[in-house]
Amino acid sequence: MSLLTSWLSSPPPDAAIEIAAGRLSAAAMGSRRGTRLTAHAVEALPPGAIVPSLTSDNVVDREAVAARLRSLVDTLGTRVSRVALVLPDASAKVSLVHFDRVPSKRADLDQLVRWQIRKSAPFAIEEACVSYTPASRVTDHGTEFVVVLAHRSVVEGYERVCADAGMYAGLIDITSLSVLNLLLATNPPSGDWLMVYMRPEDTSIAIVRDGTVIFFRNRPESDQDALTDLVHQTAMYYQDRLAGQGLVRVMLGGSGRTPQALDEARHSLEERLGSRVEPIDPTVAAPLSDRVDVSPELLDALTPVAGLLLRTHREVVTA
């Protein structure tokens, strides 16, 4: 589900880095030690240095972000030149697109995907980076794809600030899809399960059926009322349009605008869905080699980068 071409025939990146509003996170995964995280670091950003947006430049203070990126990488204690990069959900648009018939040639499919999503794109499709991957079962009724759309200038802005810090961003994904890759690497159960991932500026929610995404939505608000609304709408759509037979698992992670936001969200989800809500823990699939005590804040910071690293090692979901 990357925005750009995946390194399918290249060695894994030196590290994965997430550039989020207010924070940078990084992790490295040693190839000789399985999927264990061998190094990690978190660095705060000045307020307003990154402003996630689908249609305008996200990197507002390029010099400050580049300086913090260099500091972040130095903290890792390992040489970093090639990175996998995680961008905010708000910097891209995710859609599920259905085709009754799929062209056999990749070039023809590329054109078909672009033609289909141009109607809902908030800018000219010629200015877009587009990536897609099969999302659901292939049947006589066609195929669905997860399509990720971002403005080329937005992606280039993130690439430039990485270059300023001495790094090449060769693989790019967004936060919620990286979290999904993490969960898919933990041998999730068969059947339908729900992921809710919160950030102070937005919330993303996805439903997965037998390993394939059947629903995705991102909402810019992250307060309790907005989440309750989003969960209610999702539950109705799941039952009415997706032939939902019940969720076997509900996963919640991230952080909100207040320290209590995640606990409040958990209680709200359990009350609305009648299911136990489990925390998203990246160390289940990608343990830390140093065995440090992991705070909720560190878990939140490591989740997307661990998910993208697992993808580069296992290609759980590919573009």
N, C-alpha and C positions, 0 to 999 in steps of 0.2 A: 504494500500500500504506500510505497514511497512516492514522493512528488517527482523525483528524478530517477535516473536509471540505477538499478541495484548492482552491487558488485558481485554478480553471481559467480564469476570466475576469478575473483581477486581474493587476497588474504583478508581476514577480518580487519576492521579499523583499529587504530591504536586506542581509541576511546569513543564513548558516546557522550554527547553534550546536549543538555536541554537549555535553551534560551527562553526564559519565561518572564512575564511581567514582574519585576522586582527581584529576580533571582536567577543565578546560573547553577547548574548541577552537572557533575561529570562522574563517570565511572569507567574503569578498565577491567577487562576480563582476560585472565591468563589462558592462553591456548593449551598449556601443558597441565592445567588444573581443572579441566572440564568447564563448567559454567560458573565457577566461583568468581566473585568480584574481588580482584586483587588490590584495587585502589579506588578511592572515591573522594570527592570534594564538593563543597557548596560555597558559593560566593554571593553576597548580596549585591544588588544593583541600585544605583541612585534612583529615587522616585522619578518616574517619567522617562527613564532612559530607553525603555522598551514599551511601546503602546501597541498591543496586538490589534490588527485590523485587516479586513479582507481587501480593502480598496485603497489604502494609503500606506505610505512608508511606516514600517514598524520600528525601525532602528532610529530613534530620535536623537540620541547622543552617541554617535558612532565611536568617538574617541574614548568615552568612559567605558562603553561596553567592551571595546577591544582591550583596554587596559585590564579590566576585570577578568576577561578571558585568559589573558596571559598569566595573571596571578593564579587563576583557577588551575590551569594546566601545570604550573610550577608546583602547586600543592600536591598533585598526583604523584610526583616523584618519578615519572617515567617519560620517555621521549614520545611526544605526540605530534604527528604531522598530518595524518589522515584521520578524519573523524566522521562518525555518523551523527547527524544533527536532528534534534527534536524541536519542532516549532509549536507555538501555541495553537490550540484548536481554532481560535478566532482568526488566525491568519489564512485559513483555508476553508473551503466549503466541501462537505461530504454528502454525496447523494447515492441512493440505490437506484440503478437504472436497469430496466427489463427489456430484453430483446427476444422476440419470438424465434428469430433465426440469427445465428452468429456467423459472420464471414469466416472463411477458412484462412484468409491471408491477414497477417497482423496489420499491415498498412491499411487495409479496408476496414478492419475493426477500429483502428485509431480514428479514422475519418467518421465512422458511424457514431462512436462515443462523443466526439467533439460536436457533431451535428445535433445529437440528442440534447446535450447539456447546454448548448449555446442559448437556448430559450430562457433558461433560469439563471444564467451567469450574469453577475452585476457589472460586467465589463466585456469588451469585445473578446471573442474566443481566440482571436489571433494574438492576444496579449497574455494568454493563459499558459501555465504549466498544468498538464493533465496527466494523471496516472490512474490506473484501474486494475482491479483483480476480480476474478469470479467470486461472487458473494454467497450464492446458494446453489442448491442441487441443480444439475442439468437434467431436464426432463423433456418430455414431448411438448411441454408448454413453454419452453424457452429457457433462457439463462438470465440471472440477475448479476450485476456487477456493482462493487463498491467503487465509486468514482471520486477522486480527490482533485479539486480544482483550486489553484492559487494564482494570483497575479504574478507574472514573471518578475516585475520590479520588486515585489515584496520578497520573493525567494532570493533574488540577486542581492538585496540589501543584507540579508542574513549571511549569504556567501561572502560578501565583501568584508563584513566585520570579522568573520573567521580568518579570511586572508590577511587582514590587518594584524591579527594575532599570530600569524605564522602557520595557519592550518588550512587544509583543503577539506571542504565538506563534500564528500562524494555520495553520501546517501542521506536523504532527507525524509522525515516522516513527521507526523503531528502527535501530540500528547496522547489523546485517547486511543488512537490506533496502536501506538506503542504499548499502552497498558493492556489492550486486548491481546497483543502478541505475548505479553508476559503471562496472562491467564491461560492462553492456549498452550503454553509450554508446561503447565502444571497438571497435565492430564485431566482436563475438566470432564464432568460427567456427560453422558449422552442425554439427549433431551434439550429442553429450553432453559437458558439461564440468562440472568440480567446483570449488566455492569452499570454502575453509576459512578462517575468520576467528577469530583468537584474541584474547582479552583475559585479563588476570590472573585474572579471576573466572569466566570461562566460555569456551566455544568453540561457534561456530555453523558448520554445514556444510550446503551446498545443492548440488543437482544441477540443471542447466539443460539442457533439450533443445530445440534450435532456438528459443531465445529465451524459453521458458516454463519455469517452475519445476515440477519433477516430484518433488522431495524436499527436505525441510527438517527440520533437527533442531538443538536447542540443548542443550548439556550444561553444568551449572554448574561442573564441574571443568575445570581447564585444565592439568593436569600431563601428563607424557609418556605414562604408562600409560593415562590416561583417553582421550587422543587416539588412541592405537593401538587401543584398544577400540572407540571410536566409528567410526574409519575401517574397521575390520574388519566391524562390524555393517552399516555403510552399503554397503560393497562387496558383501556377501552379499545384502542387500536389493535392491540395484541389479541384480544378476545374476538373482536368483530371481523378483522381483516386478515389476521395471520393464523386463524384456526388454532389459537392457543389452547393447550390442554393443561396448563399449569407450569409454573417455574420451579425447577428442581434446585435452583441455587440463586441467591442474590448477593452480589459482591459490591462493596462500597469502599472508595478510597479517595485520597486527595486531601484538600483542606478548604475551608470557607473563609468568610470575612471576619469571623470571630472564633476564638478558641473553642467555643461550644458547638460550632456549626456542624461538625461531623457527627457528634453524639445526637444532636437534634435531628439530623437527617436520618440517622439509623432508626431512632424511635418512630419517626414519621413513616419510613419505608416499611417497618415491621407492622405498624398499625394498618397501613393501607393495603399491603400485599398479604398479610397473614403468614409471612415466612421469616425465618431467622435470617438476619443480615450478617454476612461474614466480612471481616476486614480484608483488604487487598494487602498482602505481605510479599514484597519482592524477594525476600530472603528464602522463601520456600523453593523458588526455582533457581535463584542465584544467590547462594549463601555468601556472607562476607568472610574473607580469609583471616581477618584480624580479630574476629570474635568480640567486637566492641558492643557495648550496650547500645541498642538502636532506639532512638526516640521516635515518636510519631512524626515529627518534623523531618527527620532524616529518611524515614520510610517513604514519606510523600515525595521527597526530593529524588530518591533513588528509583522509584517505580518506573517512570517513563524511560530513563536511560538504561535500566536493566532490561526492560522489554525490548528495546531496540537492539541492544547487544545480543540478546538471545536470538533475535531474528537474524542477525548477521552470522551467528554461529550455526543456526539450525534452519534458517529460512522457513519459519513457521507459517508466515503469510508473505507472499512475494508479489511484486508488481508484475 
